[in-house]
Amino acid sequence: MARNRPARTRLTLVLGALAGALAITLADGTVAPVAAQTVVVMVNGDPITSFDIDQRQKFTTLVTRKTPGRQEVVEELIDERIKIHAGRRYRLDISDSDVDSSFADMAKRMRMTPEQLTATLANSGVQAGTLKSRIRADITWQQLVRGKYQSSFQFRDRDVLAAAEAKRKGDEPVADKIAATEYVLRPILFVVPKGGAADQRRRDAEALRARFDSCDTGLPFARHLREVAVREQIVKTSTDLPPALREILDKTGVGRLTSPETTPNGIEMFAVCAKREVKVDAPVLKEVRAQLFTDTFQAKSKKLLAELRRSAMIERK
């Protein structure tokens, strides 16, 4: 039981921002019985059913540990349908694969597989489609708001610096740029088949690590190994990483691999393909820039949603 508690905590934290997503498709791909889908509201021709409302209440209860009122749930679902409808009008095509990829990324951040996340939701009576529906609405809305108000999100450096200066404490001026290390990394995953021996895969990973001396030769070699995936390049700066991970990367030479780490998907290592010194925004400027973006997005989002609600066809049964 103790081992499951951190995973549940991570689930609550990650899903909290997405609370309320719903769908009418059951886990096995079948559709809920007609009796369970009594239409409660029609929004621009799209139905909100009693099943939708029940799922939203369960989902919100799971991530907030508070049961929302029925009318609150209905209003949230109306907003979601309006967002999806607006996306269609602007021809924003959010594919099922885009949604599945975001679902998988969320599961990975919680150190779960998509199947494990689906099972965790099901244990509380929530279908995976519930979360995926909310993910689709969020992706659609992010793209719509950012695209419609694109110029509003272009913050000038001097404005960010001025905002940081206004928030600072003490007499020391805010530094605008600081030195940092940029790491170019390639994740390498040794897949552990179901029922397979993780210890053997770890030994295989250590063997690769011992002979890996450059990304130019090592990555092509790794690609030809059995059940090994070389993933897309990622770039991180030292200011974005926790101290422990920074220390690991600093100790790993260019062209070498980090120590193998056991993950839900298998044994993973990172090839350090390059390190370079760069100048980046000071941490306080990153925080201020992120806050400016959040404040602007919320203001524009609220304004646009209000406009869309006024023109929407909402028929309550």
N, C-alpha and C positions, 0 to 999 in steps of 0.2 A: 504493500500500500504506500509506503514511503516513497518508493521510486516513481509512482504515478502522480504524486502531488505536484511536483514542479511542472510536469507536462500540462496538467489541468490549469495551473496558474498562468502558464504561457498562453494557453488557449483563451483564457478570459481576457488577458491583456490585448492580444492581437485581434480577437473578434469584437472587442468592445467598440472599436471605431466603426464596425460594420454592422452593428446590431440592427436587426429588423428585416433582413433580406428573406424573401419567400419564393416558393414555387409550388406547382401542383403536381410535379412528377415525383413518383415514389422512387426509393433507392434502387429497386430492381428494374426501373425504366417504365413500369406500368403507370397508368393514370389513376388517380383516386376515383372511387365510385362517384357517379353523378350525384347521389344523395348528399355526398360530403362537399359538393361544390355549388351550393346555393349561391346565386349571384346576389351580392349585397350592394355593390356600387359599380356603375359603368363609367369609365374615364376615357373619353375620346374613342369609344367603341371597345375598349379593353375591359374585361370583367375583373372585379375583385370579389373573390368568393369567401364563404365562411371558412373553408379550408385554409385559404391564404391567411385569414385573420388568426386562426388557431395556431398556424405555424409561426407567424410573426410573434405572437405572444410567448410561445415556448422559447423561441430563439432569444428574444429580449430578456426573458427570465433567466436563461442560461448565462448570458454574458454580463448581465447587470445584477443578477440575484434579486431583482425586483420585478413583480408582475405589472405590466403597464395596463392602463385602462383600455377598454375596447375602442372608444372613440379616438384615443391617441394613436392606436395601431391603424385604424382606418385612415386617418389623416396622413400618416407616414406612407402608407401604401398608395394613397392618391398621389402624393408628391413623387413617389418612385415611378408610377405609371406615366405621369406627366413628363418626367425626365427622359424616359425611354422613348415616348412619343416625339419629343422635341429632337432627340437624336436621329430618329427616322426621317424627320422633316429636313434635317441638315445632312442627310445621307452619311451618317457616321455608322460604319459597318463594324460592329464589335462581334467577331466570330466566336463560335463555341471554343475553338482552340485557344483564342486569347483569354477567355474566361477560365478554361481548364489550366492554362499556364499560370495565371494569377493564383488560382486555387492551390496548385502544386507549390508555388513559391511561398505561399502563406504556410502551408504544411511544413515546408523545409525550414522556415524560420523558427518553427516550434519543434524542430527535430522530429518530425513525423513524416510518414509517407501520406500521399493523398488518401489511400485506403484507410489508414489509421485515423486521419482527421474525419473522414466520412463516418467511421465507426463511433468515434467520440461524440459526434453530433447525434447519431442515431440512438445512442444510449439515453439521450434526453428527449427522444421523440421528434427530433428535427431532421428533415431530409437534407441531403447535401445540396439539392437544388435550391433550397432556401438561401444558403450563403451565396451560391453562384448567381442567383438572381440579383442579389444586392451588389455583388462584384460587377456585374454587367451594368447596372445603373450607375455605379460610382465611376467606372471607366468612361462611360458615355458622358456623364455630367462634367467630369474633369476636362475632357477634350472639348466639350461644347463651351464651357465658361472660359477656358484658356484661349480658345480660338476666337471667340466673339469679342473678348476684351484683351487681346494680345498685347496691345501697347501699354495697358495699365500695369502689366507685370514686368516692364523694363525699368528697373530701378537704377538710377545713376549712382556711381560710386560715391560722389560727394554727398548725395542725399542719405545713403546708408551710413556713411561716416558721421554725418550730422546727427542722425538719429541715435547712433551709438554714443556720441559725445553727450547728448542730452540725457542718456540713461546712466552714464558712468558715475561712479562715486569716487571722491577724492580729487586731487589736482593733477594727477598724471594723465597726459593725453592718451587717446586711444591709438594704438598702432594699427595702420591700415594693412600692412603686409608683413608676414613673418616667413622665416625659412622653414621648409618642410621637406620630407623625403617622399618621392612618388615611387610606388612599386608597381611593376607590370607583372601580373601573375597569370598562370594557367593551371586551373584545377585539374587534377588527375584522379579518377575514381576507379578503384578495384571493386567490381561488383561481387557481392557475396550472394550466390544463388540460395533460394529457399532450401533449408536443410544442409547448406554447404558449411564447410569448416572455415570460420573467420580467422582462426590462427594461421591456416595455410595461406590465406589471401594476404595476411599481414606480412608473412615471410616473403611472399612474392613482391609485395610493395617495398620491403626493405632491400630486396635484391636489386630492384630497379633503382632505388635511391643510391645504392652503392656504386652503380656504374653510370649514373646520370651525371654528365659533366658540362652539358650545354643544352639550351632549348632548341638550337638548330638541329642537333642530331638526336637528342633524347626524346623530344616529342614525337617525331616520326616513328621511332622505335617503339614507344609506348603504345601508339595507335595500333600496332600490329600484334600486341599481346592479347591473349585470350581474355574476354570479358573485362576489358579496360576501356574507359571512356575518357578522352581528352576534351575538356570543355572549353568554351569560348574564353578569350582573354578578358581579364578584368583589371582595372587600374584603380588603385587606392592611394591616398596620401596619408602620411603618418598622423596628421591631425584628426583624421576620421576614424582611427583605430584605437581600441583599448590598449593600455600600456603592455599587457601580457602578450598580445598578438604582435605589437610593434617590436617587442624584444625578440620574439621568435624570428621575424622577418629580418631584423637587423643582424642576427647571428647567422642567418642562412646566406651563403655567398651567391652571387649572380651565377646563374646556370646550374644551380643546385636545387634539391628538393627539401621541403620541410619534413619533419617526422610524420609518419603515418598516424592518422586519427580515425577512430571508429565512429561512424555516423549511421543513421538509420538506413541509408542507401548502400553502405559498404565502407571500404577503407579509403580514405581520401588524403591526398597530399597536394601541396602547391609548388609548382615550379616557379622560382623567382627568375624571371627572364631579363629584368632590368631594374636598376635603381638610379634615380637621379634627383638632384637637389632642385627644388622649385620654390617659387614665392606664391603663397596663397593668402586668402583673407585670414586675418586673425580670428580666433574662435568667436570672439564677441561680435565681429562683423557677420560671421556666418549665422549666428543666432538672430541678429537684427534683420538680416536679409530674409531669413526664413519666416520671421514674425511678420515682416512687411508683406510677404507673399500670402501668408495665412489670412491676415486681416483684409487684404485686398480681395482675395478669393471669396471669403465669407460675405463681404459686402456686395460684390457683384453677383454672387450666387443667390443671395437673398432677394436682390432686386429682380433678377431674371426669373426666378421661380414665382415671385409675386405676379409678374406680368403674364407668365404662362398660365397660372391658375385663373386669372381673370378671363382669359380667352378660352379656357378649356371647357369641354362639354362634360359636366359631372352630373350623373343621374343616380340619385340614391333611391334604392328600392324600398 
